[in-house]
Amino acid sequence: MGVGEEGHGLSTAGGVRRRGCSISKDDFLPEESFRSWGNYVNALSNTPARLLDRVVTRSDEQDELEAKERSVNQMKRSLNWWDLMWFGLGALVGAGIFVLTGLEARTDAGPAVVLSYVISGISAMLAVFCYTEFAVEIPVAGGSFAYLRVELGDFVAFIAAGNILLEYVIGSAAMARSWTSYFATLCDHQPDDFRIVVNSLAEGYNRLDPIAIGVCLIVSIIACKSTKASSRINYIASVVHVLILLFIIIAGLIHADTKNFTPFMPFGPRGVFKASAVLFFAYTGFDAVSTMAEETKNPARDIPIGLVGSVLLTTVLYCALATVLCLMQSYKNIDVNAPFSVAFEAVGLGWGKYVVAAGALKGMTSVLLVNCVGQARYVTHISRTHMIPPWFSYVNAKSGTPANATIFMMTSSALLALFTSLDILSNLLSISTLFIFILVALALLVRRYYVSNVTTSENRNKLLVLLGLIVASSIGTAIIWSVTNDWKGYCVTLPIWFLATGGITVLVPKARSPKVWGVPLVPWIPSASIAMNFFLLASMDKDSFIRFAIWTGLILVYYVFLGLHASYDTAKEIQKNAEWGKVEGGNASSPTNCGFDGGDGKNEPVSSSK
């Protein structure tokens, strides 16, 4: 399966068997339901019961940790907080600032795009806190997929997983197309000069980008070699990148004209929030850092510093750069494809555009690399559950990287980048990310206030009602904002949100406290994250929701016909092996015993085997 490796098939329960360098059906559909057509028809007939089982089933932290054994080889623990900090910067500072700043300043926010970055940054920081607690407590490659599987169950985790994969594929595709735009600027060409126009294709999909394909494939090769090597390359590129950003800020301020800040908010508050929803794209890389927890030497120390530190620094840089851009040029004259390069040329620093273009290329290359590393680890952990084929969970013994998942995901991004324009990609990415951040915040509230067999039915019901009120009031506030200018509706929705959040504090006792690092001010921070993300969702355009709904429908079709039955069979076989292990003395080192020991009774959620 891995190039140059002796093939390893992955059994349903995670066992290993050799059969040479070949790929067969068992690499993709090894489960009992797919052994014959008769088995498959029988599985389909039991779809309702199986679906109910997966909806109510929750995983166990220990299950997620021990799922690593299903990847044949282990990822190498080689990263520290310094690596994670630079991975975070590398993931965040890319096309979001160099391309979308100009687009949103010109079309939606004007100079107030600075406020849009502040709003998006606050929302991102709230989400970062939620991610950090999970990443410290459950340090596995699955990121938000693993967190949701533990707290909200298999089905919700799968829906999120499908959108996580979409987010990463789209993010890499958008970055690759931006790379071409800035490369063209560096070569004294227009952004579309290096693209092939095919008039027979629909507008937005008719400018083919072969350079984007090449960039994606080169990055995937680097990511397959070694995570530590990827970290070194990212570190060097990011240091150079930060120096170039400082140059842009200083040189831009020297040529600033405060008249360009008038009018400050030409499109009104709605334009600011609409821009912030799209600019959330610029903050979507940080969740890739959480997927590296499995390769971190000391997750309890390194992850909080790496995640929180990189997002704080990035927010400051974004606001400074947006301010400089809008001071250098009137928002009406900002170029939407390469805003900083053109702005430098406009103020007489023609040579500066080459420095900016080179910096942008370095930044976007770093983002592509971190995205590549992060998305492969998501796929690896998802495939350990067999929701997608187990072939993707294979970790190369020599490099310690998930080579199969890396190559597949970057190939998908390359094909998407070939056809699709940046504005379509960025809108769809933001909606997927906001949806996932809402789920992670909900999962954190569930984690703190609900533990199976510990929380009473009365307290569980109180929690469900209060969570429902938080979600409903957040949606209501967002709808009021998007369809009317009447402030009276806020007098209903905002007090409901406040009272529901406070009600959790007063009426529902905490069922669990974090062992090492925890989000402060719970439930207020995760509740605020839910409200703000719904508010940003309300600023998205209708077409983005249509594309999001279509994609969610497609992954549900896949789940009903394939993923549901594969993951159901896997869970049941693991449960059977765990019960056998108890009878035989619970040999945890057995390749088919995946550690479902029912927990130790210390306020842990129930195992998926229960």
VOGU-3710 file (C-alpha; in Angstrom, 3 decimals, decimal comma):
1> mgvgeeghgl> 0,000/0,000/0,000  2,742/2,407/0,819  5,278/2,814/-1,961  8,209/0,549/-1,388  6,498/-1,039/1,587  5,425/-4,582/2,133  1,653/-4,512/1,870  -0,434/-4,669/5,011  -4,130/-5,337/4,890  -6,183/-3,987/7,729
11> staggvrrrg> -8,689/-6,359/9,231  -11,994/-5,078/10,509  -10,801/-5,044/14,092  -7,447/-3,597/13,344  -5,456/-6,811/12,970  -2,623/-7,036/10,464  -2,013/-9,568/7,763  0,656/-9,653/5,073  -0,068/-10,368/1,460  2,619/-8,571/-0,547
21> csiskddflp> 2,491/-5,297/-2,475  -1,068/-5,460/-3,713  -4,344/-3,658/-3,284  -7,541/-5,671/-3,072  -11,192/-5,281/-2,135  -10,308/-6,009/1,504  -8,305/-2,791/1,662  -11,505/-0,844/1,029  -14,478/-3,032/2,056  -13,224/-5,794/4,375
31> eesfrswgny> -16,327/-5,826/6,606  -18,825/-8,678/6,932  -21,600/-6,711/5,231  -19,612/-6,597/1,985  -18,384/-10,203/1,809  -21,192/-11,099/-0,617  -24,206/-9,564/-2,313  -26,435/-11,521/0,044  -24,696/-10,015/3,063  -25,013/-6,538/1,594
41> vnalsntpar> -28,731/-6,901/0,873  -29,243/-8,150/4,425  -27,290/-5,165/5,765  -29,421/-2,738/3,758  -32,587/-4,322/5,127  -31,314/-3,584/8,647  -30,430/0,031/7,855  -32,993/1,650/10,248  -31,816/-0,380/13,250  -28,163/0,150/12,416
51> lldrvvtrsd> -28,682/3,864/11,913  -30,369/4,166/15,313  -27,461/2,286/16,876  -24,922/4,668/15,329  -26,944/7,760/16,273  -27,048/6,868/19,976  -23,551/5,353/20,165  -20,768/7,383/21,707  -17,117/6,470/21,619  -14,732/6,403/24,579
61> eqdeleaker> -11,560/8,451/25,001  -9,535/5,288/25,444  -11,070/3,825/22,300  -9,907/6,850/20,294  -6,409/6,640/21,738  -6,076/2,934/21,074  -7,467/3,260/17,550  -3,919/4,260/16,564  -3,041/0,571/16,500  -5,246/0,115/13,438
71> svnqmkrsln> -2,806/2,119/11,311  -0,227/-0,736/11,313  2,588/1,684/12,236  2,643/4,601/14,686  3,155/8,272/13,874  6,355/9,666/15,377  6,172/11,998/18,403  8,586/14,665/17,203  6,816/18,040/17,636  6,944/20,606/20,454
81> wwdlmwfglg> 5,122/23,907/21,120  7,575/25,835/18,937  6,790/23,558/15,980  3,047/23,896/16,615  3,288/27,688/16,864  4,929/27,940/13,468  2,616/25,317/12,008  -0,233/27,539/13,200  1,264/30,640/11,602  2,002/28,675/8,454
91> alvgagifvl> -1,579/27,442/8,329  -3,183/30,831/8,911  -1,209/33,510/7,094  -1,848/32,862/3,415  -4,501/33,623/0,823  -6,871/34,893/3,488  -4,873/38,066/4,048  -3,193/38,391/0,661  -6,267/37,868/-1,509  -9,544/38,017/0,430
101> tgleartdag> -8,645/41,272/2,195  -8,749/43,112/-1,099  -11,867/41,322/-2,303  -13,878/42,073/0,856  -12,589/45,623/1,293  -13,668/46,504/-2,218  -17,009/44,706/-2,363  -18,390/44,437/1,200  -16,641/46,371/3,980  -14,379/49,143/2,730
111> pavvlsyvis> -11,729/50,230/5,294  -13,928/48,629/7,985  -12,524/45,306/6,789  -10,242/45,790/9,811  -13,295/45,332/12,056  -14,266/42,282/10,014  -10,932/40,685/10,905  -11,441/41,550/14,578  -14,876/39,886/14,580  -13,582/36,793/12,783
121> gisamlavfc> -10,585/36,677/15,111  -12,776/36,739/18,226  -14,906/33,931/16,822  -11,788/31,950/15,946  -10,305/32,449/19,412  -13,487/31,184/21,082  -13,300/28,086/18,882  -9,572/27,700/19,617  -10,260/27,432/23,339  -12,776/24,642/22,722
131> ytefaveipv> -10,411/22,788/20,404  -7,496/23,118/22,806  -9,220/21,391/25,722  -10,192/18,477/23,510  -6,755/18,214/21,893  -5,075/18,051/25,312  -7,502/15,462/26,690  -7,781/13,358/23,506  -4,417/13,726/21,688  -5,177/11,823/18,494
141> aggsfaylrv> -4,953/12,614/14,787  -8,723/12,810/14,365  -9,138/16,358/15,605  -12,761/17,485/15,789  -13,969/14,167/14,342  -12,638/12,318/17,391  -13,966/14,963/19,798  -17,480/14,811/18,351  -17,456/11,018/18,236  -16,763/10,911/21,970
151> elgdfvafia> -19,323/13,519/23,013  -22,074/13,633/20,364  -21,866/10,176/18,826  -20,898/8,411/15,614  -23,545/9,879/13,327  -22,909/13,535/14,199  -19,163/12,866/13,947  -19,620/11,478/10,444  -21,608/14,500/9,242  -18,881/16,727/10,658
161> agnilleyvi> -16,195/14,501/9,135  -17,673/14,883/5,669  -17,599/18,648/6,043  -14,108/18,558/7,562  -12,862/16,769/4,465  -14,689/19,238/2,236  -13,143/22,105/4,213  -9,621/20,838/3,708  -9,987/19,931/0,057  -11,493/23,339/-0,711
171> gsaamarswt> -8,952/25,185/1,446  -6,021/23,599/-0,362  -7,647/24,191/-3,754  -8,247/27,866/-2,947  -4,668/28,278/-1,766  -3,296/26,624/-4,893  -5,253/28,983/-7,156  -4,063/31,978/-5,132  -0,513/30,694/-5,541  -0,925/30,940/-9,310
181> syfatlcdhq> -2,251/34,503/-9,069  0,734/35,750/-7,086  3,191/33,777/-9,202  1,795/35,560/-12,249  2,271/38,926/-10,513  5,868/38,015/-9,698  6,406/37,311/-13,404  4,846/40,642/-14,489  1,679/39,002/-15,766  -2,021/39,284/-14,972
191> pddfrivvns> -3,377/36,575/-12,608  -5,354/34,847/-15,367  -2,498/34,856/-17,893  -1,280/31,463/-16,679  -4,746/29,922/-16,724  -6,448/28,271/-19,679  -9,884/29,673/-20,537  -12,435/27,093/-21,711  -15,506/28,969/-22,938  -17,664/25,840/-23,027
201> laegynrldp> -17,546/25,580/-19,208  -19,696/27,644/-16,821  -18,418/30,981/-15,537  -16,408/30,464/-12,342  -15,309/27,007/-13,492  -13,889/27,845/-16,934  -10,361/29,070/-16,084  -8,221/25,953/-15,802  -5,187/26,231/-13,534  -2,468/23,636/-14,320
211> iaigvclivs> 0,095/25,393/-12,074  -2,170/24,777/-9,068  -2,047/21,048/-9,790  1,748/21,041/-9,829  1,970/22,941/-6,541  -0,428/20,514/-4,815  1,498/17,459/-5,956  4,880/18,861/-4,883  3,538/19,737/-1,438  2,055/16,248/-1,007
221> iiackstkas> 5,458/14,683/-1,719  7,086/16,855/0,972  4,335/15,990/3,488  4,764/12,267/2,823  8,483/12,339/3,648  8,423/13,329/7,343  6,345/15,446/9,702  9,468/16,859/11,364  10,970/17,702/7,983  7,702/19,402/7,035
231> srinyiasvv> 7,938/21,350/10,289  11,471/22,560/9,488  10,491/23,648/5,976  7,401/25,401/7,337  9,464/27,097/10,069  11,997/28,522/7,617  9,295/29,660/5,195  7,228/31,200/8,006  10,154/33,180/9,451  10,863/34,675/6,022
241> hvlillfiii> 7,147/35,273/5,636  6,849/37,212/8,914  9,816/39,387/7,947  8,107/40,233/4,657  4,875/41,052/6,511  6,773/43,468/8,737  8,236/45,060/5,613  4,738/45,470/4,153  3,454/47,084/7,357  6,364/49,518/7,741
251> aglihadtkn> 6,636/50,477/4,065  2,866/50,740/3,774  2,584/53,078/6,773  5,259/55,332/5,284  3,053/55,764/2,206  -0,252/55,883/4,084  -2,915/58,494/3,413  -5,575/58,854/6,110  -8,008/60,235/3,518  -8,341/56,697/2,182
261> ftpfmpfgpr> -10,017/55,703/5,456  -12,996/57,937/4,575  -15,711/56,741/4,388  -14,749/54,092/6,918  -17,867/51,918/6,608  -19,293/52,591/3,120  -21,416/49,422/3,050  -22,728/49,702/6,595  -22,590/47,178/9,472  -24,072/44,428/7,304
271> gvfkasavlf> -21,146/44,682/4,953  -18,728/44,352/7,879  -20,364/41,149/9,113  -20,742/39,759/5,604  -17,022/40,303/5,087  -16,187/38,751/8,455  -18,083/35,576/7,482  -16,007/35,239/4,317  -12,771/36,295/6,030  -13,261/33,505/8,542
281> faytgfdavs> -11,581/31,539/5,752  -8,350/33,208/6,879  -8,570/31,554/10,319  -9,513/28,046/9,230  -6,024/26,576/9,375  -5,647/26,384/13,149  -7,710/23,194/13,474  -5,024/21,427/11,432  -2,670/21,966/14,377  -5,003/20,006/16,672
291> tmaeetknpa> -4,663/16,981/14,373  -0,939/16,892/15,182  -1,594/16,106/18,850  -0,723/12,459/18,187  2,761/13,564/17,087  3,325/16,065/19,911  5,839/15,266/22,643  3,925/16,938/25,482  0,323/17,681/24,384  -0,718/19,187/27,739
301> rdipiglvgs> 1,890/21,949/27,457  2,581/22,247/23,746  -0,952/22,352/22,300  -2,331/25,309/24,323  0,781/27,392/23,650  0,909/26,452/19,976  -2,791/26,950/19,213  -3,663/30,011/21,281  -0,358/31,757/20,593  -0,502/31,345/16,820
311> vllttvlyca> -4,108/32,606/16,552  -3,413/35,661/18,742  -0,339/36,626/16,735  -2,142/36,030/13,460  -5,085/38,240/14,430  -2,730/41,120/15,222  -0,939/40,671/11,889  -4,213/40,499/9,945  -5,554/43,715/11,455  -2,272/45,549/10,873
321> latvlclmqs> -2,049/44,417/7,247  -5,688/45,266/6,497  -5,184/48,724/7,988  -2,083/49,327/5,872  -3,794/48,217/2,655  -6,753/50,550/3,152  -4,454/53,461/4,043  -2,359/52,988/0,908  -5,285/52,932/-1,533  -8,938/53,883/-1,625
331> yknidvnapf> -11,050/50,765/-1,229  -12,578/51,570/-4,629  -9,206/51,067/-6,337  -8,021/47,938/-4,512  -7,231/45,044/-6,842  -9,206/41,935/-5,874  -6,642/39,397/-7,151  -3,318/40,754/-5,840  -4,234/43,751/-3,638  -0,930/44,328/-1,855
341> svafeavglg> 1,252/44,026/-4,945  -0,905/46,457/-6,911  -1,129/48,849/-3,934  2,662/49,091/-3,727  2,848/49,793/-7,430  0,186/52,495/-7,079  2,220/54,425/-4,474  5,374/54,337/-6,594  7,093/51,327/-5,038  6,993/49,154/-8,137
351> wgkyvvaaga> 9,823/46,963/-6,855  7,858/46,349/-3,658  5,245/44,319/-5,479  7,844/41,645/-6,192  8,737/41,407/-2,514  5,044/41,168/-1,633  4,396/38,551/-4,306  7,359/36,462/-3,153  6,152/36,692/0,451  2,659/35,713/-0,550
361> lkgmtsvllv> 3,994/32,682/-2,417  5,976/31,606/0,642  2,944/32,102/2,874  0,580/30,194/0,652  3,089/27,370/0,232  3,212/27,062/4,036  -0,581/27,012/4,231  -0,736/24,301/1,600  1,841/22,243/3,472  0,063/22,515/6,837
371> ncvgqaryvt> -3,313/21,806/5,219  -1,820/18,765/3,566  -0,450/17,478/6,874  -3,704/18,214/8,749  -6,191/16,795/6,259  -4,258/13,538/5,947  -4,431/13,016/9,713  -8,168/13,634/9,749  -8,626/11,050/7,016  -6,350/8,607/8,833
381> hisrthmipp> -8,371/8,690/12,045  -11,743/8,632/10,282  -10,676/5,557/8,335  -9,665/3,815/11,576  -13,396/3,666/12,335  -14,080/2,310/8,800  -16,517/5,136/8,065  -14,277/5,510/5,055  -12,111/2,626/3,728  -9,363/1,436/6,121
391> wfsyvnaksg> -6,777/1,700/3,334  -6,489/5,393/4,186  -5,421/4,701/7,788  -2,117/3,106/6,808  0,964/4,840/8,261  4,237/4,370/6,390  6,760/2,572/8,608  9,793/4,524/7,380  8,432/8,083/7,350  5,819/7,716/10,098
401> tpanatifmm> 3,316/9,616/7,917  -0,103/8,606/6,506  1,054/8,421/2,888  -2,127/7,013/1,334  -4,361/9,665/2,880  -1,919/12,463/2,028  -1,700/11,629/-1,663  -5,441/11,048/-2,060  -6,503/14,295/-0,390  -4,019/16,509/-2,215
411> tssallalft> -4,933/14,892/-5,531  -8,575/15,766/-4,816  -7,589/19,358/-4,006  -5,539/19,595/-7,179  -8,453/18,492/-9,355  -10,792/20,996/-7,683  -8,213/23,773/-8,031  -7,981/23,081/-11,743  -11,555/24,285/-12,355  -13,016/26,406/-9,549
421> sldilsnlls> -12,599/30,153/-8,899  -11,493/31,517/-5,506  -14,713/33,318/-4,542  -16,788/30,143/-4,927  -14,241/28,127/-2,949  -13,873/30,599/-0,066  -17,628/30,968/0,549  -18,169/27,216/0,684  -15,183/26,743/2,965  -16,338/29,285/5,533
431> istlfifilv> -19,804/27,761/5,908  -18,350/24,283/6,517  -15,914/25,607/9,100  -18,524/27,602/11,019  -20,804/24,555/11,136  -18,035/22,386/12,596  -17,032/25,006/15,171  -20,642/25,145/16,397  -20,635/21,370/16,891  -17,299/21,414/18,747
441> alallvrryy> -18,576/24,113/21,131  -21,730/22,067/21,771  -19,572/18,995/22,361  -17,525/20,847/24,974  -20,679/21,795/26,907  -21,832/18,180/26,777  -18,394/17,047/27,938  -18,424/19,273/31,010  -22,044/18,717/32,060  -22,944/15,198/30,967
451> vsnvttsenr> -21,311/11,840/31,679  -23,207/8,597/31,129  -24,115/6,739/34,310  -23,044/9,780/36,374  -25,397/12,595/35,321  -28,965/12,050/36,508  -31,845/11,922/34,040  -33,226/15,144/35,506  -29,971/17,030/34,997  -29,558/15,540/31,521
461> nkllvllgli> -33,007/16,801/30,526  -32,270/20,255/31,949  -29,062/20,367/29,924  -30,844/19,344/26,723  -33,501/22,041/27,160  -30,948/24,757/27,931  -28,720/23,732/24,998  -31,777/23,834/22,761  -32,564/27,368/23,972  -28,965/28,498/23,344
471> vassigtaii> -29,073/27,143/19,789  -32,595/28,458/19,098  -31,864/31,950/20,436  -28,587/32,078/18,495  -30,375/31,115/15,287  -33,127/33,616/16,041  -30,627/36,437/16,545  -28,902/35,537/13,293  -32,183/35,452/11,346  -33,290/38,807/12,751
481> wsvtndwkgy> -29,984/40,295/11,665  -30,181/38,863/8,147  -33,817/39,752/7,291  -34,771/42,883/9,220  -33,478/46,119/10,734  -35,927/45,959/13,637  -34,045/45,792/16,942  -37,069/44,627/18,941  -36,435/40,985/18,119  -33,088/41,149/19,898
491> cvtlpiwfla> -34,946/42,038/23,099  -36,307/38,488/22,992  -33,474/36,385/21,600  -30,535/37,892/23,503  -32,123/37,563/26,983  -33,065/33,957/26,168  -29,443/33,223/25,217  -28,174/34,911/28,388  -30,643/33,161/30,704  -30,089/29,739/29,056
501> tggitvlvpk> -26,308/30,041/29,396  -26,605/31,240/32,981  -29,140/28,468/33,623  -26,528/25,835/32,831  -24,240/27,385/35,445  -26,963/27,499/38,105  -29,178/24,493/37,374  -26,858/21,792/35,974  -23,952/20,545/38,106  -20,687/19,876/36,306
511> arspkvwgvp> -20,134/16,193/35,679  -16,485/16,435/34,732  -13,522/18,774/35,130  -10,556/18,886/32,740  -7,607/16,809/33,885  -4,833/19,076/32,612  -5,991/22,197/30,737  -9,502/23,534/30,477  -11,438/26,306/28,785  -12,057/29,194/31,221
521> lvpwipsasi> -15,517/30,665/31,849  -17,509/27,586/30,849  -20,348/27,650/29,776  -20,007/31,275/28,617  -17,145/30,871/26,134  -18,534/27,844/24,240  -22,020/29,378/24,316  -20,651/32,641/22,897  -18,840/30,640/20,228  -22,132/29,026/19,202
531> amnffllasm> -23,918/32,384/19,029  -21,172/34,149/17,093  -20,749/31,340/14,564  -24,498/31,260/13,856  -24,381/35,054/13,490  -21,604/34,758/10,905  -23,503/32,007/9,103  -26,418/34,404/8,653  -24,139/36,670/6,635  -23,379/33,947/4,072
541> dkdsfirfai> -25,037/34,070/0,667  -27,824/31,712/-0,400  -25,712/29,845/-2,961  -23,227/28,817/-0,274  -26,017/27,199/1,762  -27,303/25,415/-1,343  -23,842/23,968/-2,079  -23,452/23,035/1,593  -26,840/21,241/1,592  -26,015/19,371/-1,616
551> wtglilvyyv> -22,701/18,168/-0,216  -24,280/17,094/3,080  -26,930/15,186/1,112  -24,250/13,407/-0,910  -22,299/12,285/2,151  -25,530/11,053/3,758  -26,176/8,896/0,692  -22,650/7,483/0,997  -23,184/6,870/4,714  -26,482/5,018/4,301
561> flglhasydt> -25,162/2,718/1,584  -21,541/2,187/2,709  -20,159/4,043/5,741  -22,949/3,058/8,131  -22,588/-0,671/7,529  -18,784/-0,643/7,524  -18,547/1,266/10,814  -21,353/-0,808/12,384  -19,590/-4,094/11,552  -16,283/-2,704/12,831
571> akeiqknaew> -17,779/-1,551/16,130  -19,494/-4,888/16,706  -16,348/-6,884/15,935  -14,312/-4,700/18,279  -16,974/-5,202/20,972  -16,819/-8,960/20,468  -13,020/-8,960/20,650  -13,104/-6,826/23,799  -15,505/-9,258/25,478  -13,281/-12,149/24,412
581> gkveggnass> -10,297/-10,286/25,838  -12,046/-9,996/29,211  -12,745/-13,701/29,270  -9,141/-14,504/28,343  -7,681/-12,001/30,782  -7,953/-8,825/28,717  -4,696/-9,038/26,744  -4,499/-5,463/25,473  -1,530/-6,251/23,257  -3,543/-8,575/21,031
591> ptncgfdggd> -3,792/-7,079/17,532  -7,554/-7,585/17,515  -8,204/-6,311/21,022  -8,724/-2,595/20,580  -9,019/-1,772/24,253  -12,770/-1,627/24,854  -12,538/-2,343/28,557  -15,637/-0,437/29,595  -13,721/2,381/31,288  -12,418/2,658/34,819
601> gknepvsssk> -15,466/4,283/36,351  -13,824/7,698/36,675  -16,438/9,964/35,161  -15,716/8,733/31,621  -18,287/8,588/28,819  -19,589/5,181/27,940  -17,735/3,047/25,447  -19,024/2,668/21,935  -19,306/-1,015/22,753  -22,150/-0,244/25,156
//
